[in-house]
Amino acid sequence: MPGFDVIVVGGGHAGCEAALAAARMGCSTLLLTLSLEKIALMPCNPAIGGVGKGQLTREIDALGGEQGRNTDRSFIQMKMLNTGKGPAVQALRAQADKKLYEDNMKRALVREPNLQILEGTVAALNVSRETIEGLTLTDGSFIPARSVVLACGTFMRGKIVVGDQIFPAGRMGEPPAIELSASLTHEGLELSRFQSATPPRIDARSINPDRMKVEPGDLDPELFSISSKPDNRRQIPCYLTNTTARTHEVVRNHLHLSPIKTGSVSSKGPRYCPSIDRKVINFPDRDRHPIFVEPEGRDTTEMYLQGLTTSLPVWVQEKVIRTVPGLENSRLMRPGYAVEYDYVIPDQLTLSLETKALKRLFLAGQINGTSGYEEAAAQGLVAGINAALGVQGHEPMILRRDEAYIGVLIDDLVTKGVDEPYRMFTSRAEYRLLLRHDNAHSRLAETGNRLGLVSDATLAEVFSHRQRIHALLATLKNTRLQPSERLNGALKSRGSATIREDQAAWQLLKRPELHLEDLKPFIAILSNQADGTIKNAEIELKYSGYIARQQEEIDRCASLEDTPIPPDFSFFDLEGITIEAREKLSRIRPSSLGQASRIAGVSPADISVLSIFLRAFR
């Protein structure tokens, strides 16, 4: 087979984004997958977004990635979460039609002229002088490559567990990738094991919706992608129920059969998404846990039981499910299971997601110890971009923590490492008020355009939207409202104090109980503004003080972030820092003083000493 600029291994969410990015940037690209039928599969809940995760998907779209557009094409329910809270924690969440999502992503892949797709399994990396040169497949064939992205998901030495059944598999019904782990270890990369799990699926025709709370989508839903058009398609409801004391009793009575107790699964799983077995063990005083019953598509009767993850024996799973209100007569369609797999300890990567041991080898997704479609897609996009930039002789794209949730994600992985499958939360971002869902395109579209992934027309639309916001803010600062019976009546209706003299509109809007919509009858320009412009302007105005303080903090830290550390700097020669700091710095090899300051075990005193030495080094 002829060689490629970039080979992407794995057709999941990370692999699809990596392959599309590299191909769209002009590189001859190969997507190598274990199964052509399982590209973009959603083996867990077919949902995209949520708090923290939704911000990632918006940023992927802002940089020219596919996940947001594909979700907008495929959703069966769309909802904005946390609308009663501040803008920093609001985010979109979509329930997708899993087959439609797969089909739409495959369509996007096959339409890329620089992209080929091949079914096959990697046996070994081909390396010369610590640089990747290609891949050898299990059939013995060799494919040359100038750069490789590994996005292997849960397949490396994957093992599935259901009760006392244990068998090799990357996902249920799919074989694992066995040889690649040994090849990575041979090249000096350190691997470890994580585990993940999924709940049972039940037949929608066997549930009783009357015993559950209906969870509808938004009537006028926002979308992830700036290029998507408003869509009033019929949405499908989800349902909320809960476990009962009887549920917990059944689980307790059969805990001796749980892989947690038998030891058949010993590696760490996601703490934020524990199995029902783990919940019963860890929270013995809780008498109920929420269960979301969510459809998997329009043309399937499968429903996903979010919150009821388990790998207990199948017959026990059936007993557990039928103790839940609304599911008393439910029919099991697919059992839950646990999967254990290899991952590469991520502090062996640079901030570009390139391995430190091998040049031009990039890793993305669960191979880096993460979980979730959004985290995988974000890493895949960055890895694909940087694989292409490396081939083209350009410097890598590295997003800072104050620029994007993607920057937070990658910096956390590389600098802090993982001790459980990593999931993005808004609490991980210290500048989350600046990294909002609503301003992702303003923050990142210019970068996407420079890379050739965002069109000039889209960038012009982003600039125009930004200008409209600034113009509206300027108008609000220059508009004074006269006290009147009508205005004061409106203020009273919102529980706000009346005014006795002229007041600037922007001052009134500082009141937390007032919104721009309330002042529409009194400010003529508002009637001509789009809802998005009004919403964004209000956020900028109401939170201007907090935003300014976060920007000041970023400016104060800029000197640390802008102080580079030479790649060959010898930390062991430093005097005046602790042994632990020397060891951590030597292992992670931070690229800047700012990154060094975030390494666990490196104190502010160590950073001060390092700063002095770096000034001398220059």
Beta strands, then each sheet from edge to edge (+ up, - down):
strand 1: 4-9
strand 2: 29-33
strand 3: 47-49
strand 4: 75-81
strand 5: 91-96
strand 6: 115-119
strand 7: 122-128
strand 8: 131-137
strand 9: 142-150
strand 10: 159-162
strand 11: 165-168
strand 12: 191-198
strand 13: 201-203
strand 14: 213-215
strand 15: 238-242
strand 16: 290-295
strand 17: 302-306
strand 18: 332-334
strand 19: 337-344
strand 20: 361-363
strand 21: 480-481
strand 22: 503-504
sheet 1: 6+ 2+ 1+ 9+ 8- 7+
sheet 2: 6+ 2+ 1+ 9+ 20+
sheet 3: 3+ 5- 4+
sheet 4: 11+ 10- 19+ 12-
sheet 5: 14+ 15- 16+ 17- 13+ 18-
sheet 6: 21+ 22-
end
